[in-house]
Amino acid sequence: MTHLVEDYGLIILFLLVAAESSGVPVPGETALITSGILASRGHFDIEWVIVIAAAGAILGDNVGYWIGRKGGRRLLNQWEWTRKLRDRFLPPTERFFARHGGKTIFVARFVAILRVAGAWVAGIGHMPWWRFLLWNAAGGICWALLFGLLSYYLGEAAADAIERWGLIGGAVAAGVAILVFLGFHFVSKRVMSESD
């Protein structure tokens, strides 16, 4: 099993992050966190984990953007009920992305549901691609750095704590990690609500 992880783990990381970013609800962020922890145990180089996760995020988001841009409106024009949704929600979406698109794409990378749907909505809302790409790349790189390094260093701390103080030390380290992730989640949620 260890050889399987070492041989194919980074490919799996790339595929999961890219799939999640393009709109498929798979655990891309969990794959990044797991890869960061495995890097802390010597299975991968953390630099490659970060580079591959960022590349998967950027590529996947661009796929999602173009799916939304080329097929989203076509889908919204299909049926009467989707045309009603289009008429109701598309104009405010276009206005929102014209005003707040860049920061929304950046912050969406850090919020689970938005990470899956943000690129599609940006494409459907016809956000200019170059602007999307710039903010998407910035968000993907920051996200990979933050979650990759946090999981790497917290994974290392948890392993050291278990080695030094047993399972109770590991549980305390895991508790601290959970608090850090929850704190970041609530801060990003607050930023999103303030941008509305």
FENVEN-V856918 format. One record per residue. N is the residue number from 1. RES is the residue in three letters. SS is DSSP state (@ for helix, = for strand, . for the rest). PSI is psi in degrees with one decimal (NA if undefined). NEAR is the number of other ideal C-beta (glycine too) atoms within 12 Angstrom. Layout:
# FENVEN-V856918
N|RES|SS|PSI|NEAR  N|RES|SS|PSI|NEAR
This chain:
# FENVEN-V856918
1|MET|.|-40.0|10  2|THR|@|-41.3|13  3|HIS|@|-36.9|9  4|LEU|@|-45.5|11  5|VAL|@|-45.6|22  6|GLU|@|-35.8|20  7|ASP|@|-38.7|13  8|TYR|@|0.0|18  9|GLY|@|-42.3|31  10|LEU|@|-31.0|33  11|ILE|@|-43.0|21  12|ILE|@|-41.1|29  13|LEU|@|-49.7|44  14|PHE|@|-47.4|31  15|LEU|@|-42.2|25  16|LEU|@|-43.8|31  17|VAL|@|-43.6|45  18|ALA|@|-42.0|32  19|ALA|@|-45.9|27  20|GLU|@|-42.6|39  21|SER|@|-28.8|48  22|SER|@|-5.9|33  23|GLY|.|0.4|32  24|VAL|.|124.6|22  25|PRO|.|78.3|17  26|VAL|.|163.2|23  27|PRO|.|70.0|21  28|GLY|@|-44.8|40  29|GLU|@|-37.5|39  30|THR|@|-38.0|23  31|ALA|@|-39.5|36  32|LEU|@|-45.6|49  33|ILE|@|-44.9|35  34|THR|@|-42.5|30  35|SER|@|-37.6|44  36|GLY|@|-41.6|42  37|ILE|@|-43.0|35  38|LEU|@|-35.1|31  39|ALA|@|-36.0|37  40|SER|@|-20.2|29  41|ARG|.|7.3|24  42|GLY|.|6.6|16  43|HIS|.|-32.6|27  44|PHE|.|163.5|35  45|ASP|.|130.2|20  46|ILE|@|-30.3|31  47|GLU|@|-42.2|19  48|TRP|@|-36.2|25  49|VAL|@|-46.5|38  50|ILE|@|-46.4|34  51|VAL|@|-45.0|26  52|ILE|@|-40.4|35  53|ALA|@|-42.7|49  54|ALA|@|-43.2|35  55|ALA|@|-42.9|28  56|GLY|@|-41.1|40  57|ALA|@|-45.4|49  58|ILE|@|-46.9|35  59|LEU|@|-46.9|28  60|GLY|@|-43.1|39  61|ASP|@|-37.2|49  62|ASN|@|-36.4|32  63|VAL|@|-46.9|27  64|GLY|@|-40.9|40  65|TYR|@|-48.1|41  66|TRP|@|-29.1|26  67|ILE|@|-47.5|26  68|GLY|@|-41.1|34  69|ARG|@|-43.8|26  70|LYS|@|-32.9|17  71|GLY|@|-15.1|19  72|GLY|@|-48.4|32  73|ARG|@|-34.8|26  74|ARG|@|-42.6|17  75|LEU|@|-40.7|21  76|LEU|@|-19.7|26  77|ASN|.|-3.8|18  78|GLN|.|-52.0|15  79|TRP|.|163.5|12  80|GLU|@|-45.3|11  81|TRP|@|-31.9|13  82|THR|@|-29.8|19  83|ARG|@|-36.1|17  84|LYS|@|-42.3|14  85|LEU|@|-43.7|21  86|ARG|@|-49.5|24  87|ASP|@|-31.4|16  88|ARG|@|-42.3|13  89|PHE|@|-24.4|21  90|LEU|@|-46.3|25  91|PRO|@|-46.3|16  92|PRO|@|-31.1|18  93|THR|@|-43.5|31  94|GLU|@|-41.9|23  95|ARG|@|-42.6|15  96|PHE|@|-46.7|26  97|PHE|@|-27.8|35  98|ALA|@|-34.0|18  99|ARG|@|-43.1|16  100|HIS|@|13.7|28  101|GLY|@|-45.8|36  102|GLY|@|-53.8|27  103|LYS|@|-30.3|29  104|THR|@|-44.8|37  105|ILE|@|-40.5|47  106|PHE|@|-51.6|33  107|VAL|@|-32.0|32  108|ALA|@|-30.7|42  109|ARG|.|-25.6|45  110|PHE|.|-0.5|36  111|VAL|.|123.3|28  112|ALA|@|-56.2|24  113|ILE|@|-40.8|19  114|LEU|@|-31.7|33  115|ARG|@|-35.6|44  116|VAL|@|-36.7|29  117|ALA|@|-16.2|30  118|GLY|@|-43.5|45  119|ALA|@|-40.7|45  120|TRP|@|-47.5|38  121|VAL|@|-40.4|37  122|ALA|@|-39.8|44  123|GLY|@|-45.0|38  124|ILE|@|-37.7|37  125|GLY|.|2.7|36  126|HIS|.|40.7|26  127|MET|.|136.6|39  128|PRO|.|132.3|21  129|TRP|@|-43.4|24  130|TRP|@|-37.6|14  131|ARG|@|-42.4|24  132|PHE|@|-47.9|37  133|LEU|@|-44.2|25  134|LEU|@|-52.2|22  135|TRP|@|-34.6|34  136|ASN|@|-44.4|44  137|ALA|@|-42.9|28  138|ALA|@|-45.4|26  139|GLY|@|-43.1|38  140|GLY|@|-40.8|44  141|ILE|@|-45.3|25  142|CYS|@|-42.0|27  143|TRP|@|-47.2|44  144|ALA|@|-41.2|41  145|LEU|@|-50.5|27  146|LEU|@|-56.2|31  147|PHE|@|-33.2|44  148|GLY|@|-49.5|42  149|LEU|@|-40.1|27  150|LEU|@|-48.0|35  151|SER|@|-34.5|40  152|TYR|@|-53.1|36  153|TYR|@|-35.7|25  154|LEU|@|-34.2|31  155|GLY|@|-41.8|34  156|GLU|@|-43.3|25  157|ALA|@|-40.7|26  158|ALA|@|-43.1|33  159|ALA|@|-42.2|25  160|ASP|@|-41.4|19  161|ALA|@|-41.7|23  162|ILE|@|-42.0|20  163|GLU|@|-41.1|15  164|ARG|@|-44.9|15  165|TRP|@|7.0|16  166|GLY|@|-163.6|14  167|LEU|@|-30.2|14  168|ILE|@|-42.6|14  169|GLY|@|-40.5|19  170|GLY|@|-39.8|23  171|ALA|@|-39.8|16  172|VAL|@|-44.2|21  173|ALA|@|-41.0|29  174|ALA|@|-39.3|23  175|GLY|@|-43.6|18  176|VAL|@|-42.6|20  177|ALA|@|-43.7|30  178|ILE|@|-42.3|19  179|LEU|@|-40.8|16  180|VAL|@|-46.8|23  181|PHE|@|-41.3|26  182|LEU|@|-41.1|14  183|GLY|@|-44.9|15  184|PHE|@|-38.9|23  185|HIS|@|-45.9|24  186|PHE|@|-34.9|16  187|VAL|@|-44.7|18  188|SER|@|-34.7|31  189|LYS|@|-40.0|21  190|ARG|@|-40.7|16  191|VAL|@|-42.7|22  192|MET|@|-41.8|27  193|SER|@|-31.9|13  194|GLU|@|-26.1|13  195|SER|@|-12.3|22  196|ASP|.|NA|14
